[in-house]
Amino acid sequence: MICILKYELIIVLIIWGVVGFSQDKPKKPVAVSKYPAVQNPNTSAESKLAAQYYRNQEYDKAAGLYEKLYEENPTYVNYTYYMYSLVQINEYNKAEKLVKKRMKKFSGKPRYMVDLGYVYIAAEESAKGKKQFENAINMLKPDKREITDLANAFKSKRETDYSIKTYEHGRKLLNNSYPFHLELAAVYAQAQKYEKMFDEYFNLLEYDYNLVNTVQSKLQTALDDDPDNTKNELFRKSLLKRIQRNPDDSYYSEMLLWFAVQQKDFETAFIQAKALDKRYREEGQRIFSLAQLSGSNKNYDVAIEAYNYIIDKGETNVLYLKSKVALLNVLLLKITESYSYTPEELLELEDNFKATLNEFGENPATLSLIRNMAHLQAFYLNNAQNAILMLNKAIAIRNITTQQRAGCKLELADILLFSGEPWEATLLYSQVEKSFKHEPLGHEAKFKNAMLTFYIGEFEWAKAQLDVLKAATSKLIANDAMELYLLISDNMDVDSTYTALSIYSKADLLVFQHKNNDAMLVLDSIIILYPGHPIVDEVLYKKAEILLSTGKFHDADTVLQQLTTQFSYDILADNALFKLGDLHENYLNNQTKAMEYYQTLLTDYPGSLFTVEARKRYRRLRGDGVD
């Protein structure tokens, strides 16, 4: 633990060029770091040796060598290391003389008074030390650089109270022409006085709202580092107080909207966005952006409500067409991902697609509508032939971009693969990959081609493609590529064949083709034929996904529990726990069980990709943030 603390301390040393001092124990000198600050690479051999002594905590040797170096070259670096070396070997009188001599040479630098105060405190003369700190603040001039320099000197010694006093006194000296809001917020963060930190950020917005992006960036960093949700909840309450006190100041409503989005609380965000839309008569631009964000985060209800809000503004609104198209695309996602849709819902949605296409025609603005209608018809309404005709017609539309045309080709290839025509599909995937080789669209096409080769059992070829995609710029594609690559690599048989994996890949293709009953039979055959094979956990997880997609929630629960019990050590255990939490939270209406699964995931798999979302869900179910 001591080594860790010393390592953390050097970060402060590198930033400020000094060694820190703990305010919590004023009668003892701070444990200095064994790592020196970064020095000029052209330093002498003696400088390097002195630094090595310092790193090794051989302070007596370091002090002797730094004394010589300081006499030869009285730089601030040599002075700093010499002083701290003296303090570490309890040579307080010598350290005092060194600092006083430095103070005399640089009489206009109050930071040396901080050094002297530090020496006194290290020597257990706390009153004398604090007097020096007060004198340093009192001798400040109305100079922003000097004020900041002194505050940083205090901050580097962990004397946060004096750093705060320095900035507050500096405000007065400068007549609030520069109020040090950002600097004070940083000091309050160091002191863990978060409410005061938030106040400084809010005051900065009032001082200059043009700095809102800077404030949000600082806040995001602070709020992300909040494992027990203390800071987030404190921020929410502080923000609400500001809104109540200043109902006419829109920037607090803007900040609440921003915070709600950070928390993925899209319901609150929509309320704020509507209020701002009405206040500024924005004609829905902010609402449209929020709807897109809500949809991408699978909060389809808010997205639908937001798009309808814009549509209700009427046909003259510039976002009317975009909103109608986006609304239908979100409805498709909501229905097909619900696990419980009915044929009637699908047919009604198809009718809405047709009506909107009749209203606006087939053109670049409605191309995403055409793609999604084709997807609906092929994958859910057993009308792949009509979907193929639609997409071929869409590809021929004039004035569409090359990206739009490529998107249609990818959808067409998916439908051809769905329909049992893999060779036609791979030609289209390859076309898009070649045209957009170094772009996300090309990476998507390459991954789909790799999946196709996986489905048909060409595992070595698939691995070669996936190995390239693991470095894709798209994080989603890179993660998917890594998962499939590991699936193939981890399930090679002892004799370097892929017998069990070949059966599994056929089942996976059947799932893609929505032939769930056939897929279940194939998956069950793997468990019967290869009960001890490493692929069994993958088989169970795939079975659970099929059961969920067909609304068999209790059966899915049983399979997922089997997976977490028998394969708790395996790569899919955290996936299964998250699925169980989601299943009990949203489909089996057992909030207590859901919390148990989320908590187990957080405790047993802290490095999981699901930890952030699991923590948010756990807090929500526990009631955090609810007054």
C-alpha positions as CSV (number, residue, x, y, z in Angstrom):
1,M,0.0,0.0,0.0
2,I,2.9,2.4,0.9
3,C,4.5,1.8,-2.5
4,I,1.2,2.5,-4.2
5,L,0.8,5.8,-2.4
6,K,4.3,6.8,-3.2
7,Y,3.7,6.0,-6.9
8,E,0.5,8.1,-6.9
9,L,2.5,11.0,-5.2
10,I,5.0,11.2,-8.0
11,I,2.2,12.2,-10.4
12,V,1.8,15.4,-8.4
13,L,5.6,15.8,-8.3
14,I,5.9,15.6,-12.1
15,I,3.1,18.1,-12.5
16,W,4.3,20.7,-10.0
17,G,8.0,19.9,-9.9
18,V,7.9,19.3,-6.1
19,V,7.3,16.6,-3.6
20,G,3.9,16.5,-1.9
21,F,3.2,16.9,1.8
22,S,0.2,15.3,3.6
23,Q,-1.9,17.8,5.6
24,D,-3.4,15.0,7.6
25,K,-0.2,14.4,9.5
26,P,1.4,17.8,10.0
27,K,4.1,16.6,12.5
28,K,5.7,14.2,10.1
29,P,7.5,14.9,6.8
30,V,5.7,13.5,3.8
31,A,6.9,10.2,2.4
32,V,8.6,11.4,-0.7
33,S,8.5,9.4,-3.9
34,K,11.4,7.3,-5.0
35,Y,10.9,8.6,-8.5
36,P,12.3,12.0,-9.4
37,A,10.6,14.6,-11.6
38,V,11.3,14.4,-15.3
39,Q,14.6,16.1,-16.1
40,N,16.5,17.3,-19.1
41,P,17.8,14.2,-21.1
42,N,21.2,16.0,-21.4
43,T,21.8,15.9,-17.6
44,S,25.2,15.1,-16.3
45,A,26.2,11.7,-14.9
46,E,26.1,13.2,-11.4
47,S,22.5,14.4,-11.9
48,K,21.5,10.9,-13.0
49,L,23.2,9.4,-10.0
50,A,21.5,11.8,-7.6
51,A,18.2,11.0,-9.2
52,Q,18.9,7.3,-8.8
53,Y,19.7,7.8,-5.1
54,Y,16.5,9.7,-4.7
55,R,14.5,7.0,-6.4
56,N,16.1,4.4,-4.1
57,Q,15.2,6.6,-1.1
58,E,18.9,6.9,-0.2
59,Y,18.3,10.5,0.9
60,D,21.6,11.0,2.7
61,K,23.5,10.3,-0.5
62,A,21.0,12.2,-2.6
63,A,21.4,15.3,-0.3
64,G,25.2,15.3,-0.5
65,L,25.2,15.1,-4.3
66,Y,22.3,17.6,-4.8
67,E,24.2,20.0,-2.5
68,K,27.1,19.9,-4.9
69,L,24.9,20.1,-8.0
70,Y,23.0,23.1,-6.5
71,E,26.2,25.0,-5.8
72,E,27.4,24.4,-9.3
73,N,24.0,25.0,-11.0
74,P,21.3,26.5,-8.7
75,T,18.3,25.5,-10.8
76,Y,14.8,25.1,-9.4
77,V,15.0,21.3,-9.9
78,N,18.3,20.9,-8.0
79,Y,17.0,23.2,-5.3
80,T,13.7,21.2,-4.9
81,Y,15.4,17.8,-4.7
82,Y,18.1,19.1,-2.4
83,M,15.5,20.6,0.0
84,Y,13.4,17.5,0.2
85,S,16.4,15.3,0.6
86,L,17.4,17.4,3.6
87,V,13.9,17.2,5.1
88,Q,13.9,13.4,4.7
89,I,17.1,13.1,6.7
90,N,15.8,15.6,9.3
91,E,18.4,18.3,8.4
92,Y,15.7,20.9,9.1
93,N,18.1,23.8,10.0
94,K,20.1,23.2,6.8
95,A,16.8,23.0,4.8
96,E,15.6,26.3,6.4
97,K,18.8,28.1,5.5
98,L,18.6,26.8,1.9
99,V,15.0,28.0,1.5
100,K,15.7,31.4,3.1
101,K,18.6,32.0,0.8
102,R,16.4,31.1,-2.1
103,M,13.7,33.4,-0.8
104,K,16.2,36.3,-0.6
105,K,17.3,35.7,-4.2
106,F,13.7,35.5,-5.4
107,S,12.0,37.9,-3.1
108,G,9.0,38.3,-5.3
109,K,8.1,34.6,-5.3
110,P,5.7,33.8,-2.4
111,R,5.9,30.1,-3.3
112,Y,9.2,29.9,-1.4
113,M,7.4,30.9,1.7
114,V,5.3,27.8,1.2
115,D,8.5,25.8,1.1
116,L,9.7,27.4,4.3
117,G,6.3,26.7,5.9
118,Y,6.6,23.1,4.8
119,V,10.1,22.8,6.4
120,Y,8.7,24.2,9.7
121,I,5.8,21.8,9.7
122,A,8.1,18.9,8.9
123,A,10.2,19.9,11.9
124,E,7.0,19.9,14.1
125,E,6.8,23.7,14.3
126,S,3.3,23.8,12.9
127,A,2.5,27.4,14.1
128,K,5.5,28.8,12.4
129,G,4.7,26.9,9.3
130,K,1.1,28.1,9.1
131,K,2.3,31.7,9.7
132,Q,4.5,31.4,6.6
133,F,1.5,30.2,4.6
134,E,-0.6,33.2,5.8
135,N,2.2,35.6,5.0
136,A,2.6,34.2,1.5
137,I,-1.1,34.8,0.8
138,N,-1.1,38.3,2.3
139,M,1.9,39.4,0.2
140,L,0.2,38.5,-3.1
141,K,-0.1,41.1,-5.7
142,P,-3.1,41.4,-8.2
143,D,-1.3,39.2,-10.7
144,K,-3.1,36.1,-12.1
145,R,0.1,34.2,-12.7
146,E,1.5,34.8,-9.3
147,I,-1.8,33.9,-7.6
148,T,-2.0,30.6,-9.6
149,D,1.6,29.9,-8.9
150,L,1.1,30.2,-5.1
151,A,-2.1,28.2,-5.2
152,N,-0.4,25.4,-7.0
153,A,2.5,25.5,-4.5
154,F,-0.1,24.8,-1.8
155,K,-1.9,22.2,-3.8
156,S,1.3,20.3,-4.4
157,K,1.8,20.1,-0.7
158,R,-1.8,18.8,-0.2
159,E,-2.5,22.1,1.6
160,T,-5.8,22.4,-0.1
161,D,-7.4,24.8,2.4
162,Y,-4.6,27.3,1.8
163,S,-4.8,26.8,-2.0
164,I,-8.5,27.7,-1.7
165,K,-7.7,30.7,0.4
166,T,-5.2,31.8,-2.2
167,Y,-7.7,31.7,-5.0
168,E,-10.4,33.4,-2.9
169,H,-8.0,36.2,-2.0
170,G,-6.9,36.4,-5.6
171,R,-10.5,37.0,-6.6
172,K,-10.6,40.1,-4.4
173,L,-7.3,41.3,-5.6
174,L,-8.4,41.1,-9.2
175,N,-11.9,42.5,-8.4
176,N,-13.4,39.3,-9.8
177,S,-12.1,40.1,-13.3
178,Y,-10.9,36.5,-13.3
179,P,-12.7,34.5,-10.6
180,F,-10.6,31.2,-10.7
181,H,-13.7,29.0,-11.0
182,L,-12.0,26.2,-12.9
183,E,-9.0,26.3,-10.6
184,L,-11.1,26.2,-7.5
185,A,-13.2,23.4,-8.8
186,A,-10.0,21.3,-9.3
187,V,-8.9,22.0,-5.7
188,Y,-12.3,21.1,-4.3
189,A,-12.2,17.9,-6.2
190,Q,-8.8,17.1,-4.7
191,A,-10.3,17.8,-1.2
192,Q,-13.4,15.7,-2.1
193,K,-15.6,18.7,-1.4
194,Y,-17.8,17.9,-4.4
195,E,-20.8,20.2,-3.6
196,K,-18.4,23.2,-3.6
197,M,-16.8,21.8,-6.8
198,F,-20.2,21.8,-8.5
199,D,-20.9,25.3,-7.3
200,E,-17.7,26.6,-8.9
201,Y,-18.7,25.0,-12.2
202,F,-22.2,26.5,-12.0
203,N,-20.7,29.9,-11.1
204,L,-18.4,29.6,-14.1
205,L,-21.5,29.1,-16.4
206,E,-23.0,32.2,-15.0
207,Y,-19.7,34.0,-15.5
208,D,-19.3,32.8,-19.1
209,Y,-21.7,30.3,-20.7
210,N,-19.4,30.0,-23.7
211,L,-17.3,27.7,-21.5
212,V,-20.2,25.2,-21.2
213,N,-18.3,22.5,-23.2
214,T,-15.3,22.9,-20.9
215,V,-17.5,22.5,-17.9
216,Q,-19.3,19.5,-19.2
217,S,-16.0,17.8,-20.1
218,K,-14.7,18.4,-16.6
219,L,-17.9,17.2,-15.0
220,Q,-18.1,14.1,-17.2
221,T,-14.6,13.1,-16.0
222,A,-15.6,13.7,-12.3
223,L,-19.0,11.9,-12.6
224,D,-17.6,8.9,-14.4
225,D,-15.3,8.2,-11.5
226,D,-18.1,7.5,-9.1
227,P,-18.4,3.9,-8.1
228,D,-21.0,4.4,-5.4
229,N,-23.0,7.1,-7.2
230,T,-22.4,9.7,-4.5
231,K,-21.1,12.4,-6.8
232,N,-23.8,11.9,-9.4
233,E,-26.6,12.1,-6.9
234,L,-25.1,15.2,-5.2
235,F,-24.7,16.8,-8.6
236,R,-28.4,16.1,-9.5
237,K,-29.5,17.7,-6.2
238,S,-27.2,20.7,-6.6
239,L,-28.4,21.3,-10.1
240,L,-32.1,21.1,-9.1
241,K,-31.5,23.6,-6.4
242,R,-30.0,26.0,-9.0
243,I,-33.0,25.5,-11.3
244,Q,-35.4,26.3,-8.4
245,R,-33.4,29.4,-7.5
246,N,-32.9,30.5,-11.1
247,P,-36.0,29.3,-13.1
248,D,-35.4,31.9,-15.8
249,D,-31.7,30.9,-16.4
250,S,-31.9,28.4,-19.3
251,Y,-28.4,27.2,-19.0
252,Y,-29.3,25.2,-15.9
253,S,-32.1,23.5,-17.9
254,E,-29.5,22.9,-20.6
255,M,-27.2,21.3,-18.0
256,L,-30.0,19.1,-16.7
257,L,-30.7,17.9,-20.2
258,W,-27.0,17.1,-20.6
259,F,-26.9,15.3,-17.3
260,A,-30.0,13.3,-18.1
261,V,-28.4,12.1,-21.3
262,Q,-25.2,11.2,-19.5
263,Q,-27.3,9.1,-17.1
264,K,-29.3,7.7,-20.0
265,D,-32.4,9.0,-18.4
266,F,-34.0,9.8,-21.7
267,E,-37.4,10.4,-20.1
268,T,-36.1,13.4,-18.1
269,A,-34.0,14.5,-21.1
270,F,-37.1,14.6,-23.3
271,I,-39.0,16.8,-20.7
272,Q,-36.1,19.2,-20.7
273,A,-35.7,19.2,-24.4
274,K,-39.4,20.0,-25.0
275,A,-39.2,22.9,-22.6
276,L,-36.1,24.3,-24.3
277,D,-37.7,23.6,-27.8
278,K,-40.7,25.7,-26.8
279,R,-38.7,28.4,-25.1
280,Y,-36.4,29.0,-28.1
281,R,-38.8,27.9,-30.9
282,E,-36.2,25.5,-32.2
283,E,-38.7,23.6,-34.4
284,G,-37.6,20.3,-33.1
285,Q,-33.9,20.2,-33.9
286,R,-32.9,19.4,-30.4
287,I,-35.8,16.9,-30.1
288,F,-34.7,15.1,-33.2
289,S,-31.1,14.6,-32.0
290,L,-32.4,13.3,-28.7
291,A,-34.8,10.9,-30.5
292,Q,-31.8,9.5,-32.5
293,L,-29.8,9.1,-29.3
294,S,-32.6,7.4,-27.5
295,G,-33.2,5.0,-30.3
296,S,-29.5,4.1,-30.5
297,N,-29.6,3.4,-26.8
298,K,-32.7,1.2,-27.3
299,N,-35.0,3.5,-25.4
300,Y,-37.6,3.2,-28.2
301,D,-40.5,4.6,-26.3
302,V,-38.9,8.0,-25.8
303,A,-37.6,8.0,-29.4
304,I,-41.2,7.3,-30.6
305,E,-42.6,10.0,-28.4
306,A,-40.0,12.5,-29.6
307,Y,-40.5,11.8,-33.3
308,N,-44.3,12.1,-32.9
309,Y,-43.7,15.4,-31.1
310,I,-42.0,16.7,-34.3
311,I,-44.5,15.2,-36.6
312,D,-47.3,16.9,-34.7
313,K,-45.7,20.2,-35.7
314,G,-47.1,19.6,-39.2
315,E,-45.9,19.0,-42.7
316,T,-44.3,22.4,-43.0
317,N,-41.7,21.5,-40.4
318,V,-38.3,20.9,-41.9
319,L,-37.9,17.6,-39.9
320,Y,-41.4,16.2,-40.8
321,L,-40.2,13.7,-43.4
322,K,-37.1,12.7,-41.5
323,S,-39.2,12.2,-38.4
324,K,-41.8,10.0,-40.1
325,V,-39.1,7.8,-41.7
326,A,-37.1,7.6,-38.4
327,L,-40.3,6.8,-36.5
328,L,-41.1,3.7,-38.6
329,N,-37.5,2.5,-38.4
330,V,-37.7,2.7,-34.6
331,L,-41.0,1.0,-34.5
332,L,-39.5,-1.9,-36.5
333,L,-36.7,-2.2,-33.9
334,K,-39.1,-2.0,-31.0
335,I,-41.5,-4.6,-32.3
336,T,-38.9,-7.1,-33.5
337,E,-36.7,-6.9,-30.4
338,S,-39.7,-7.2,-28.0
339,Y,-39.7,-11.1,-28.0
340,S,-43.5,-10.9,-27.9
341,Y,-44.7,-9.4,-31.2
342,T,-47.7,-10.7,-33.0
343,P,-48.3,-11.2,-36.8
344,E,-50.9,-8.4,-36.6
345,E,-48.4,-5.9,-35.3
346,L,-46.0,-6.8,-38.2
347,L,-48.7,-6.5,-40.8
348,E,-49.8,-3.1,-39.4
349,L,-46.2,-1.9,-39.5
350,E,-45.9,-3.0,-43.1
351,D,-49.0,-1.0,-44.0
352,N,-47.5,2.1,-42.3
353,F,-44.3,1.6,-44.3
354,K,-46.3,1.4,-47.5
355,A,-48.4,4.4,-46.7
356,T,-45.3,6.5,-46.0
357,L,-43.6,5.4,-49.2
358,N,-46.8,6.2,-51.1
359,E,-46.8,9.7,-49.5
360,F,-43.2,10.6,-50.2
361,G,-42.1,8.3,-53.0
362,E,-39.0,6.2,-53.4
363,N,-36.0,8.6,-53.3
364,P,-32.8,9.2,-51.4
365,A,-34.8,10.6,-48.4
366,T,-36.8,7.4,-48.0
367,L,-34.0,4.9,-48.8
368,S,-33.6,3.8,-45.2
369,L,-37.4,3.2,-45.1
370,I,-37.1,1.0,-48.2
371,R,-34.3,-1.0,-46.6
372,N,-36.1,-1.6,-43.4
373,M,-39.4,-2.5,-45.2
374,A,-37.4,-5.1,-47.2
375,H,-35.9,-6.4,-44.0
376,L,-39.4,-6.6,-42.4
377,Q,-40.8,-8.5,-45.4
378,A,-37.9,-10.9,-45.8
379,F,-37.1,-11.8,-42.2
380,Y,-40.6,-11.5,-40.5
381,L,-43.3,-11.7,-43.2
382,N,-42.0,-14.6,-45.4
383,N,-41.8,-12.4,-48.5
384,A,-38.2,-12.4,-49.4
385,Q,-38.8,-12.3,-53.1
386,N,-40.7,-9.0,-52.9
387,A,-37.9,-7.7,-50.6
388,I,-35.3,-8.6,-53.2
389,L,-37.2,-6.8,-55.9
390,M,-37.5,-3.7,-53.7
391,L,-33.8,-3.5,-53.0
392,N,-32.7,-4.1,-56.6
393,K,-35.0,-1.2,-57.5
394,A,-33.6,0.9,-54.7
395,I,-30.0,0.3,-55.8
396,A,-31.0,1.7,-59.2
397,I,-32.4,5.0,-57.9
398,R,-30.6,8.0,-59.3
399,N,-28.9,10.6,-57.1
400,I,-28.3,8.3,-54.1
401,T,-24.9,8.3,-52.6
402,T,-22.4,5.5,-53.0
403,Q,-22.8,4.8,-49.3
404,Q,-26.6,4.5,-49.6
405,R,-26.2,2.2,-52.5
406,A,-23.7,0.1,-50.6
407,G,-26.1,0.0,-47.6
408,C,-28.8,-1.5,-49.9
409,K,-26.4,-4.0,-51.2
410,L,-25.6,-5.2,-47.7
411,E,-29.3,-5.6,-46.8
412,L,-29.8,-7.4,-50.1
413,A,-26.9,-9.8,-49.3
414,D,-28.4,-10.5,-45.9
415,I,-31.7,-11.4,-47.4
416,L,-30.0,-13.6,-50.0
417,L,-28.1,-15.4,-47.3
418,F,-31.4,-15.7,-45.3
419,S,-33.0,-17.2,-48.4
420,G,-30.3,-19.9,-48.8
421,E,-28.2,-18.2,-51.5
422,P,-24.8,-17.7,-49.8
423,W,-22.7,-17.4,-53.0
424,E,-24.9,-14.5,-54.3
425,A,-24.6,-12.9,-50.9
426,T,-20.8,-13.2,-50.7
427,L,-20.4,-11.4,-54.1
428,L,-22.4,-8.4,-52.8
429,Y,-20.5,-8.4,-49.5
430,S,-17.2,-8.4,-51.4
431,Q,-18.3,-5.6,-53.7
432,V,-19.0,-3.3,-50.7
433,E,-15.8,-4.4,-48.9
434,K,-13.7,-3.6,-52.0
435,S,-15.4,-0.2,-52.5
436,F,-15.0,0.9,-48.9
437,K,-11.9,-1.0,-47.9
438,H,-10.7,1.3,-45.2
439,E,-14.0,2.6,-44.0
440,P,-16.6,1.4,-41.4
441,L,-19.0,0.3,-44.2
442,G,-16.2,-1.9,-45.7
443,H,-15.4,-3.3,-42.3
444,E,-19.1,-4.2,-41.8
445,A,-19.1,-5.9,-45.2
446,K,-15.9,-7.8,-44.3
447,F,-17.4,-9.0,-41.0
448,K,-20.6,-10.2,-42.7
449,N,-18.5,-12.1,-45.2
450,A,-16.5,-13.6,-42.3
451,M,-19.8,-14.7,-40.7
452,L,-20.9,-16.2,-43.9
453,T,-17.7,-18.3,-44.2
454,F,-18.2,-19.3,-40.6
455,Y,-21.7,-20.5,-41.3
456,I,-20.5,-22.7,-44.2
457,G,-17.6,-24.1,-42.1
458,E,-14.7,-22.3,-43.7
459,F,-13.1,-21.6,-40.3
460,E,-9.5,-20.9,-41.3
461,W,-10.6,-18.4,-43.9
462,A,-13.0,-16.8,-41.4
463,K,-10.2,-16.5,-38.8
464,A,-8.0,-14.8,-41.3
465,Q,-10.6,-12.1,-42.1
466,L,-11.5,-11.7,-38.4
467,D,-7.8,-11.3,-37.4
468,V,-7.7,-8.2,-39.6
469,L,-11.0,-6.9,-38.3
470,K,-9.9,-7.1,-34.7
471,A,-8.1,-3.8,-35.4
472,A,-11.1,-2.1,-37.1
473,T,-11.7,1.5,-36.2
474,S,-15.3,0.6,-35.4
475,K,-15.3,-0.6,-31.8
476,L,-18.5,-2.6,-32.4
477,I,-17.1,-4.5,-35.4
478,A,-13.7,-5.0,-33.6
479,N,-15.5,-6.5,-30.6
480,D,-17.7,-8.7,-32.7
481,A,-14.7,-9.9,-34.7
482,M,-12.8,-10.7,-31.5
483,E,-15.7,-12.7,-30.1
484,L,-16.1,-14.8,-33.3
485,Y,-12.4,-15.3,-33.6
486,L,-12.2,-16.6,-30.0
487,L,-15.2,-18.8,-30.6
488,I,-13.4,-20.5,-33.5
489,S,-10.0,-20.7,-31.8
490,D,-11.3,-21.9,-28.5
491,N,-13.4,-24.7,-30.0
492,M,-10.9,-26.5,-32.2
493,D,-10.9,-30.2,-31.4
494,V,-7.9,-32.0,-30.0
495,D,-7.0,-33.4,-33.5
496,S,-7.1,-29.8,-34.9
497,T,-10.5,-30.4,-36.6
498,Y,-13.7,-28.5,-36.0
499,T,-16.3,-31.2,-35.9
500,A,-18.4,-29.9,-33.0
501,L,-17.9,-26.3,-34.2
502,S,-19.1,-27.3,-37.7
503,I,-22.4,-28.5,-36.2
504,Y,-22.7,-25.3,-34.1
505,S,-22.1,-23.1,-37.1
506,K,-24.9,-24.8,-39.0
507,A,-27.2,-24.1,-36.0
508,D,-26.1,-20.5,-36.0
509,L,-27.0,-20.2,-39.7
510,L,-30.4,-21.6,-38.9
511,V,-30.9,-19.0,-36.2
512,F,-30.0,-16.3,-38.7
513,Q,-32.6,-17.8,-41.0
514,H,-35.2,-17.8,-38.2
515,K,-35.5,-21.6,-38.3
516,N,-35.4,-21.8,-34.6
517,N,-36.9,-25.2,-34.1
518,D,-34.4,-26.8,-36.4
519,A,-31.6,-24.8,-34.7
520,M,-32.6,-26.1,-31.3
521,L,-32.5,-29.7,-32.5
522,V,-29.0,-29.2,-33.9
523,L,-27.8,-27.6,-30.7
524,D,-29.2,-30.4,-28.6
525,S,-27.4,-32.9,-30.8
526,I,-24.1,-31.3,-29.8
527,I,-24.8,-31.7,-26.1
528,I,-25.7,-35.4,-26.7
529,L,-22.7,-36.1,-29.0
530,Y,-20.0,-33.9,-27.3
531,P,-21.1,-33.5,-23.6
532,G,-17.6,-32.5,-22.4
533,H,-16.7,-30.3,-25.4
534,P,-15.6,-26.6,-24.6
535,I,-18.4,-25.4,-27.0
536,V,-21.2,-26.5,-24.7
537,D,-21.4,-23.1,-22.9
538,E,-21.8,-21.5,-26.4
539,V,-24.5,-24.0,-27.2
540,L,-26.4,-23.2,-24.0
541,Y,-26.1,-19.5,-24.6
542,K,-27.4,-19.8,-28.1
543,K,-30.3,-21.9,-26.9
544,A,-31.1,-19.2,-24.3
545,E,-31.2,-16.6,-27.1
546,I,-33.6,-18.7,-29.1
547,L,-35.9,-19.2,-26.2
548,L,-35.9,-15.5,-25.4
549,S,-36.6,-14.6,-29.0
550,T,-39.7,-16.9,-29.0
551,G,-41.0,-15.6,-25.7
552,K,-40.2,-18.8,-23.6
553,F,-38.8,-16.7,-20.7
554,H,-38.9,-19.4,-18.0
555,D,-37.2,-21.9,-20.2
556,A,-34.5,-19.3,-21.0
557,D,-34.1,-18.6,-17.3
558,T,-33.4,-22.3,-16.7
559,V,-30.8,-22.5,-19.4
560,L,-29.0,-19.3,-18.4
561,Q,-28.9,-20.5,-14.8
562,Q,-27.4,-23.8,-15.9
563,L,-24.7,-21.8,-17.8
564,T,-23.8,-19.6,-14.9
565,T,-23.6,-22.6,-12.5
566,Q,-21.7,-25.0,-14.7
567,F,-19.5,-22.6,-16.6
568,S,-18.9,-19.7,-14.1
569,Y,-15.3,-19.7,-15.2
570,D,-16.0,-19.4,-18.9
571,I,-16.1,-16.3,-21.1
572,L,-19.9,-16.2,-21.4
573,A,-20.7,-16.3,-17.7
574,D,-21.0,-12.5,-17.4
575,N,-23.1,-12.3,-20.5
576,A,-25.4,-14.9,-19.0
577,L,-25.7,-13.0,-15.7
578,F,-26.6,-9.8,-17.5
579,K,-29.2,-11.6,-19.6
580,L,-30.6,-13.1,-16.4
581,G,-30.8,-9.7,-14.8
582,D,-32.5,-8.2,-17.9
583,L,-34.9,-11.2,-18.1
584,H,-36.0,-10.8,-14.5
585,E,-36.2,-7.1,-14.6
586,N,-38.1,-6.7,-17.8
587,Y,-39.9,-9.9,-18.5
588,L,-40.4,-12.0,-15.3
589,N,-41.1,-9.0,-13.1
590,N,-38.8,-10.1,-10.3
591,Q,-36.8,-6.9,-9.4
592,T,-35.2,-8.6,-6.4
593,K,-33.8,-11.4,-8.5
594,A,-32.6,-8.9,-11.2
595,M,-30.7,-7.0,-8.6
596,E,-29.1,-10.2,-7.3
597,Y,-27.8,-11.1,-10.8
598,Y,-26.5,-7.5,-11.5
599,Q,-24.8,-7.5,-8.1
600,T,-23.2,-10.9,-8.8
601,L,-21.9,-9.7,-12.1
602,L,-20.4,-6.5,-10.5
603,T,-18.8,-8.5,-7.7
604,D,-17.5,-11.6,-9.6
605,Y,-16.8,-10.0,-13.0
606,P,-15.6,-6.4,-12.4
607,G,-13.8,-6.3,-15.8
608,S,-16.9,-7.3,-17.8
609,L,-18.1,-5.1,-20.6
610,F,-21.5,-5.2,-18.9
611,T,-20.4,-3.7,-15.6
612,V,-21.3,-0.1,-16.4
613,E,-24.8,-0.9,-17.5
614,A,-25.3,-3.4,-14.8
615,R,-24.3,-0.9,-12.2
616,K,-26.8,1.7,-13.6
617,R,-29.6,-0.8,-13.6
618,Y,-28.8,-2.0,-10.1
619,R,-28.8,1.6,-8.8
620,R,-32.1,2.3,-10.5
621,L,-33.7,-0.8,-9.1
622,R,-32.4,0.0,-5.6
623,G,-34.0,3.4,-5.9
624,D,-30.9,5.6,-6.2
625,G,-31.7,9.1,-7.3
626,V,-35.4,8.9,-6.3
627,D,-36.6,11.5,-3.8
